[in-house]
């Protein structure tokens, strides 16, 4: 099972590197969307905690 995880991880890394090399503009867009999603989630948690305290 541990080897299957290693193989899957290596395949994922190779795919990500291939995507970055093949189309860097699209990869940059995907990274930006990911960070915007994380930022929105953190903002939502912050607002929830603020309302919980009040």
N, C-alpha and C positions, 0 to 999 in steps of 0.2 A: 504494500500500500504506500509506503514511503517513497518508493521509486516512481510510482504513478504520479504522486504529487510533484516530484522533481521534474519529471518529463512534462507535465502540464505547465509548470512554472517556466521551464525553458521555452516551451512552445509559445507561451504568452509573451515572454520577453522578445523572442524572435519576431513575432507578429507586430508588436509595438514598434520595434526598431525598423522593420520593413515599412510600416505605415508612415513613420516619421521621415524616413529617407525617400520614400516614393512620393508622398504628398505632404510636405511640411506645412503648407497653408491650412489644409484640412485638419492636421494634427493639432495645430495651434488653436483652431476654432474649437475642437473638442476639449482641449485643456481649459480654455476660457469658459466654456459651458459648464464644465465640471467644477471649477472654482466658484462660479456664480451660484451654482446649486449649493455648494458647501456654505457659502456666505449667507445665502437665504435661509438655510436650515439653522445656522448659528444665530441669525437675527431673530428667527421665530422662537428659538429656545430662550433667548434673552428676553423677548417680550413676554413669553409665558412666565418666566421666573419673576419678572417685574410685576405682572398682574397677580401672581401668586402671593408675593410679599405684601402688596397693597391690599 
